[in-house]
Amino acid sequence: MNARFLRIELKRSVAPWAGATVLATTLGYRILLRGALGSGTTAWTAQWTAMALWIRSLLFYLWPLAVGLGALQGLRDHRSKISELLATTPRPARHRAAVAAGAMAATLASACALLVVVGAVQVLANTEYTHVGWLPISLVGALALVAGAVLGMGTARALPYVLTPPLLAIGAFVFTVLMQMSPGRTQTATVSGFPVTEPNQLSLLSPAVQDVRDTLTTLSASVHIGQTIWLLGMAATGFALLVAARPRTRLLALTPVLAGAAVALLILPTDPDRMFVVDKAAAEPVCDGPVCVTRTQQGRLDDVAGPGKKALSLLHAALGGRAPVSVRENDTVRKEGTTPKWSGRTVPLDFDDGGVVAAKGEEELTWVLIGKGLVPGCSPVGLAVTGGDDLARTVAVAWVLGDLKSLPDMAESARLHIYDEARPLWKKFRALPPAQQRARIDAMRAAALSCKEDALDALTGDASR
């Protein structure tokens, strides 16, 4: 492609405006709806994979926008009434199409790259874990924008009507939304009976991905390959429509996108566990003695090592041989709605846990870890259930420390409420003989670890009635 032709095309086409629109709307979305791009460890500036996935999630509206802007560009020759004039020139139609498509592709890819740069600058300041696993996610996202724009250009060239761009944009938006809703998801139920939905194979034809829920999940290689084939077929059809002059040729131009969809569906996984997989390198433990975090959080190990070791020491003094021997961040991904399974030998560490986030200083973090070692919590994954476990945890920490403490919580009002509710329980519990206190603690912990009985009932003695 001649660079001079490309520069001219960039000056007289909507391609620069398309790139600027994609960049401006995304940055505006980030500024105005800051909480919509995750928080804590899953924020779009917290980890590389999270950043790439969040940008991909925004394609639910960026991709239709690219399709519509591409269609607007495809109407240029028709609006200028020079289609017949261009057909008489000796320059091949594919050359003109390549220049127009190349200009649009360059600006959209540049806009996507700038978005990655904006996120990367902030990610570098927030994590010590660097890798290249996020690159395929971002590259497929950029390809989706380019393919959508070229398809819009070709469709508008074949259907040169004023309503073509808005109708294409609306149709693309409806498609991405539907793929995130019932047609693109399968409803199932967990073992405990909670209804959940999981993405199906059809949803992977959408350029957008679901929201980021944890730092260890990434898209599998088969998803990257299948989506790339589908998008290349889409781009090929768009380019073929740009150069096609006869109705029969335009019908043949649909072959690449149909073939791409068929091949992609053969490659794309049907099992949700093979769509979103655990990044084994990110899940590797990094330890300081008995305190371990995943590699994604290795920069925070120094902050939790001291409180973790102190919490283990206090738990050992209180529980003896039944006490946990390590503090470990979870390195597995549990399905939404499932009930967690705990080991009595490990204190679970979750950097997104409300108590861990709200803890001020090493002392409060120590209290939180003691509480998690005694009552880890039985809320199903993805569902925030509070109440009995919080009260049992507060009283149990008081038993270890010898005094009732107000455990950290994200909401100050919730922290005060739990403390007020726990005070009368603590007074009654402290009045019991030491042997009975220990028996109640053992029963409470057994119920808390099994998640089959109520920990608070076991602590207060109601479970035996």
C-alpha positions in Angstrom: 0.0 0.0 0.0 1.4 3.4 -1.0 2.1 5.6 2.0 1.1 8.7 0.1 -2.3 7.3 -0.7 -2.8 6.2 2.9 -2.0 9.8 4.1 -4.5 11.2 1.7 -7.1 8.7 2.7 -6.6 9.6 6.4 -7.2 13.3 5.6 -10.4 12.8 3.7 -12.1 9.9 5.4 -13.8 9.4 8.7 -11.1 7.0 9.8 -9.3 9.4 12.2 -12.7 10.3 13.7 -13.5 6.7 14.2 -10.3 6.1 16.2 -10.8 9.3 18.2 -14.4 8.3 19.0 -13.4 4.9 20.3 -10.7 6.3 22.4 -12.7 9.2 23.8 -15.8 7.2 24.6 -13.8 4.5 26.4 -11.8 7.0 28.5 -15.1 8.9 29.2 -16.7 5.7 30.3 -13.8 5.0 32.6 -13.9 8.4 34.2 -17.7 8.7 34.6 -18.3 5.1 35.6 -15.1 4.3 37.5 -16.7 1.6 39.5 -17.9 -0.2 36.4 -14.4 -1.3 35.6 -13.9 -3.4 38.7 -12.4 -2.7 42.1 -9.7 -4.2 44.3 -7.6 -6.9 42.7 -9.9 -7.1 39.6 -9.8 -3.4 38.7 -8.7 -2.8 35.2 -5.5 -1.1 36.4 -4.6 -3.8 39.0 -3.4 -6.7 36.8 -2.4 -7.1 33.2 -5.0 -9.8 32.4 -7.7 -7.9 34.1 -6.8 -4.8 32.1 -7.1 -6.7 28.8 -10.3 -8.4 29.8 -12.0 -5.2 30.9 -11.1 -3.5 27.6 -12.5 -6.5 25.8 -15.7 -6.3 27.9 -16.2 -2.8 26.6 -16.5 -4.1 23.0 -20.2 -4.7 23.8 -20.6 -1.1 22.6 -17.3 -0.3 20.9 -17.7 -3.0 18.3 -21.1 -1.8 17.2 -19.7 1.7 17.1 -16.9 0.5 14.8 -19.3 -1.3 12.6 -21.5 1.8 12.3 -18.5 4.2 11.6 -17.2 1.7 9.0 -20.6 1.7 7.3 -20.5 5.5 7.3 -17.2 5.4 5.5 -18.5 2.9 3.1 -21.2 5.3 1.9 -18.6 8.0 0.9 -18.4 7.2 -2.8 -22.2 6.8 -3.1 -22.8 10.1 -1.3 -20.3 11.8 -3.6 -21.9 10.3 -6.7 -18.5 9.2 -8.1 -19.0 5.4 -8.0 -19.4 5.2 -11.8 -16.5 7.6 -12.3 -14.2 5.4 -10.2 -15.3 2.3 -12.0 -13.8 3.8 -15.3 -10.4 4.5 -13.9 -7.5 2.0 -14.6 -6.7 1.6 -10.9 -8.1 -1.8 -9.6 -10.9 -1.6 -7.2 -9.0 -3.8 -4.7 -6.3 -1.1 -4.4 -8.8 1.6 -3.5 -10.5 -0.7 -1.1 -7.2 -1.7 0.5 -6.3 2.0 1.1 -9.7 2.8 2.6 -9.8 -0.3 4.8 -6.1 0.2 5.8 -6.8 3.7 7.0 -9.7 2.6 9.1 -7.8 -0.4 10.5 -4.8 1.8 11.4 -6.8 4.3 13.3 -8.9 1.8 15.2 -5.8 -0.4 16.0 -4.0 2.8 17.2 -6.9 3.7 19.4 -7.0 0.2 21.0 -3.2 0.4 21.5 -3.5 3.8 23.2 -6.2 2.4 25.6 -3.7 -0.4 26.5 -1.0 2.1 27.1 -3.2 4.2 29.4 -4.0 1.0 31.4 -0.5 -0.3 31.3 1.1 2.8 32.8 -1.2 2.3 35.8 -0.8 -1.5 36.0 2.9 -1.1 36.2 2.5 1.0 39.3 0.1 -1.5 40.9 1.7 -4.9 40.4 5.1 -6.6 40.4 3.8 -9.5 38.3 4.5 -9.0 34.6 3.7 -11.5 31.8 2.6 -11.6 28.1 -0.5 -13.7 28.6 -2.7 -10.5 28.2 -1.4 -9.8 24.7 -3.6 -12.3 22.8 -6.7 -10.9 24.6 -5.8 -7.4 23.5 -4.8 -8.4 19.9 -8.1 -10.2 19.3 -10.0 -7.2 20.7 -8.2 -4.9 18.2 -8.9 -7.4 15.4 -12.5 -7.3 16.3 -12.7 -3.5 15.9 -10.9 -3.7 12.6 -13.0 -6.6 11.3 -16.3 -4.9 12.4 -15.3 -1.6 10.6 -14.4 -3.4 7.4 -17.6 -5.4 7.4 -19.5 -2.2 7.9 -17.7 -0.6 5.0 -18.4 -3.5 2.7 -22.0 -3.8 3.7 -22.6 -0.1 3.1 -20.9 -0.4 -0.3 -23.3 -3.2 -1.2 -26.4 -1.5 0.4 -25.7 2.2 -0.1 -28.7 3.6 1.8 -28.8 6.4 4.4 -30.2 4.0 7.1 -27.5 1.4 6.5 -25.0 2.7 9.1 -27.5 3.2 12.0 -29.2 -0.1 11.3 -25.9 -2.0 11.2 -24.7 -0.3 14.5 -28.0 -1.2 16.2 -27.9 -4.8 14.9 -24.4 -5.2 16.1 -25.3 -3.8 19.5 -28.3 -6.1 19.8 -26.0 -9.1 18.8 -23.4 -8.3 21.5 -26.1 -7.8 24.2 -28.0 -11.0 23.3 -24.7 -13.0 23.4 -24.3 -11.7 27.0 -27.8 -12.7 27.9 -29.9 -15.8 27.5 -28.9 -16.9 23.9 -25.3 -16.7 24.9 -25.6 -18.3 28.3 -26.7 -21.6 29.7 -28.7 -21.7 33.0 -27.6 -24.4 35.4 -27.8 -25.1 39.2 -25.0 -25.7 41.6 -24.9 -28.8 43.9 -26.4 -26.6 46.7 -29.3 -25.6 44.4 -28.3 -22.0 43.5 -29.3 -21.1 39.9 -26.3 -19.8 37.9 -25.6 -19.0 34.2 -22.5 -20.0 32.3 -21.3 -18.8 28.9 -21.9 -21.2 26.0 -20.1 -21.7 22.7 -22.4 -19.3 20.9 -21.4 -16.4 23.2 -17.8 -16.7 22.1 -18.7 -15.4 18.7 -19.2 -12.0 20.4 -16.1 -9.9 20.5 -17.0 -8.8 24.1 -16.3 -11.0 27.1 -17.9 -11.2 30.5 -16.9 -9.1 33.4 -13.7 -9.9 35.3 -14.4 -11.8 38.6 -10.9 -12.9 39.7 -7.3 -12.4 38.9 -6.4 -15.9 38.0 -8.8 -16.5 35.1 -7.9 -16.0 31.5 -9.2 -17.0 28.1 -8.0 -20.3 26.7 -5.9 -20.7 23.6 -8.7 -22.4 21.7 -10.9 -19.4 22.4 -8.2 -17.0 20.9 -7.8 -19.3 17.8 -11.5 -19.7 17.2 -12.3 -16.0 17.6 -9.4 -15.0 15.3 -10.6 -17.3 12.5 -14.2 -16.0 12.9 -13.0 -12.3 12.8 -10.6 -12.9 9.9 -13.6 -14.4 8.0 -15.6 -11.3 8.9 -12.9 -9.0 7.6 -12.5 -11.0 4.4 -16.2 -10.7 3.7 -16.2 -7.0 4.3 -13.2 -6.5 2.0 -14.8 -8.7 -0.7 -18.0 -6.6 -0.5 -15.9 -3.5 -1.0 -14.6 -4.7 -4.3 -17.6 -6.7 -5.5 -19.5 -5.0 -8.4 -22.2 -7.6 -9.3 -25.0 -9.2 -7.1 -23.6 -12.7 -7.7 -20.1 -11.6 -6.6 -21.6 -10.0 -3.5 -23.4 -13.3 -2.6 -20.1 -15.1 -3.0 -18.4 -12.5 -0.7 -20.5 -14.0 2.2 -18.5 -17.2 2.0 -15.6 -16.2 4.2 -17.7 -15.1 7.1 -19.9 -18.2 7.0 -16.9 -20.5 6.6 -15.1 -18.6 9.4 -18.1 -19.1 11.7 -18.3 -22.8 10.9 -14.6 -23.4 11.5 -14.7 -21.3 14.7 -17.5 -23.3 16.1 -15.5 -26.4 15.5 -12.6 -25.0 17.5 -14.3 -23.0 20.2 -14.8 -25.0 23.4 -18.3 -26.0 24.5 -17.3 -26.6 28.2 -17.2 -23.4 30.3 -14.3 -24.7 32.2 -12.3 -24.8 28.9 -13.3 -21.3 27.9 -12.1 -19.5 31.0 -9.1 -21.3 32.5 -6.8 -20.7 35.4 -3.5 -19.1 34.6 -1.1 -21.5 36.2 1.8 -19.1 36.2 -0.3 -16.5 38.0 -1.5 -19.0 40.6 2.0 -20.1 41.6 2.6 -19.5 45.3 5.1 -17.0 46.6 5.9 -17.6 50.3 7.5 -16.1 53.3 7.6 -19.0 55.7 4.1 -20.2 56.3 2.5 -17.2 54.6 1.9 -17.6 50.9 0.2 -15.5 48.2 -0.2 -16.0 44.5 2.3 -14.6 42.1 -0.2 -11.9 41.0 -0.1 -10.5 44.6 3.6 -11.0 45.3 4.1 -7.3 45.9 1.8 -7.5 48.9 3.6 -10.4 50.6 5.6 -8.2 52.9 2.4 -6.5 54.1 0.7 -9.7 55.1 3.7 -11.9 56.2 4.0 -10.3 59.7 0.3 -10.3 60.6 0.0 -13.8 59.1 2.7 -15.2 61.3 1.4 -13.5 64.4 -2.1 -14.8 63.7 -0.8 -18.3 63.3 1.1 -18.0 66.6 -2.0 -16.8 68.5 -4.2 -19.5 67.0 -1.7 -22.2 68.0 -1.6 -20.9 71.5 -5.4 -21.0 71.7 -6.1 -24.2 69.7 -2.9 -26.2 70.1 -2.5 -29.0 67.6 -5.7 -28.3 65.8 -4.6 -24.8 64.9 -3.9 -23.8 61.2 -0.2 -24.0 60.2 -0.3 -21.7 57.2 -1.9 -18.6 55.6 -2.5 -19.0 51.9 -4.2 -17.0 49.3 -6.7 -19.0 47.3 -5.1 -20.3 44.1 -8.2 -22.0 42.6 -11.2 -20.6 40.9 -14.6 -21.7 42.3 -17.7 -21.5 40.2 -20.3 -18.9 41.0 -22.9 -20.1 43.5 -20.8 -23.0 44.9 -20.3 -23.4 48.6 -16.7 -23.2 49.6 -14.7 -26.1 51.2 -12.2 -25.2 53.9 -9.2 -26.9 55.4 -8.7 -26.5 59.1 -4.9 -26.4 58.5 -4.9 -23.2 56.4 -6.1 -19.7 57.0 -7.7 -18.5 53.8 -6.5 -15.1 52.5 -8.6 -13.0 50.1 -7.3 -9.6 49.2 -10.8 -8.6 48.1 -12.4 -9.6 51.5 -14.0 -6.7 53.1 -12.1 -7.2 56.4 -8.7 -7.4 54.7 -9.5 -4.3 52.6 -10.7 -2.3 55.6 -8.0 -3.4 58.0 -5.9 -0.4 59.2 -2.4 -1.5 60.2 -0.9 -4.8 61.0 -2.9 -5.3 64.3 -6.3 -5.1 62.6 -5.1 -7.4 59.8 -4.0 -9.9 62.4 -7.5 -9.9 63.9 -9.0 -10.5 60.5 -6.7 -13.4 59.8 -7.4 -14.9 63.2 -11.1 -14.6 62.4 -10.7 -16.3 59.0 -8.8 -19.1 60.6 -11.7 -19.8 63.0 -14.7 -18.9 60.8 -13.7 -18.7 57.1 -17.3 -18.1 56.0 -19.8 -20.2 54.1 -21.3 -17.6 51.7 -21.7 -19.1 48.2 -19.2 -17.7 45.7 -20.5 -14.5 44.2 -23.1 -14.0 46.9 -22.5 -11.7 50.0 -24.2 -13.2 53.0 -23.5 -11.7 56.4 -24.9 -12.1 59.9 -24.3 -15.3 61.9 -20.8 -16.0 60.6 -19.7 -12.4 61.4 -21.0 -12.6 64.9 -19.4 -16.0 65.5 -16.1 -14.7 64.1 -16.1 -11.6 66.3 -16.8 -13.6 69.5 -14.2 -16.3 68.5 -11.5 -13.7 67.9 -12.3 -12.2 71.3 -11.8 -15.7 72.9 -8.3 -15.9 71.3 -7.3 -12.3 72.2 -9.0 -12.2 75.6 -11.0 -9.1 74.8 -13.8 -8.2 72.4 -12.5 -6.3 69.3 -14.4 -4.4 66.6 -13.3 -6.3 63.5 -12.7 -4.3 60.3 -15.5 -4.1 57.7 -16.0 -2.2 54.5 -18.9 -0.3 55.9 -18.4 1.5 59.3 -22.0 1.1 60.1 -21.9 -2.6 59.6 -18.8 -2.8 61.8 -20.5 -1.0 64.7 -23.7 -3.0 64.3 -21.8 -6.4 64.5 -19.8 -5.2 67.5 -23.0 -4.1 69.3 -24.7 -7.5 68.5 -21.6 -9.4 69.6 -21.2 -7.7 73.1 -24.0 -9.6 74.9 -23.0 -12.9 73.2 -19.4 -12.3 74.4 -20.5 -11.6 78.0 -22.5 -14.9 78.1 -19.7 -16.8 76.5 -17.1 -15.5 78.8 -19.2 -16.5 81.8 -18.9 -20.1 80.8 -16.2 -22.4 82.4 -13.0 -22.6 80.3 -13.6 -26.2 79.3 -17.1 -25.4 78.0 -15.8 -22.4 76.1 -13.2 -24.6 74.4 -15.9 -27.2 73.5 -18.1 -24.5 72.1 -15.2 -23.1 70.0 -14.4 -26.6 68.7 -18.0 -27.2 67.7 -18.3 -23.7 66.1 -15.1 -24.3 64.1 -16.3 -27.7 62.9 -19.5 -26.2 61.7 -17.7 -23.3 60.1 -15.3 -25.6 58.2 -18.0 -28.0 57.0 -20.5 -25.3 56.0 -23.2 -27.8 56.9 -24.3 -26.3 60.2 -24.6 -22.8 61.6 -21.4 -21.6 63.3 -23.2 -19.1 65.5 -25.7 -21.8 66.8 -22.8 -24.1 67.6 -21.0 -21.2 69.5 -24.1 -20.3 71.5 -25.1 -23.9 72.2 -28.3 -23.7 70.2 -27.2 -26.4 67.8 -27.4 -29.1 70.5 -31.0 -28.3 71.4 
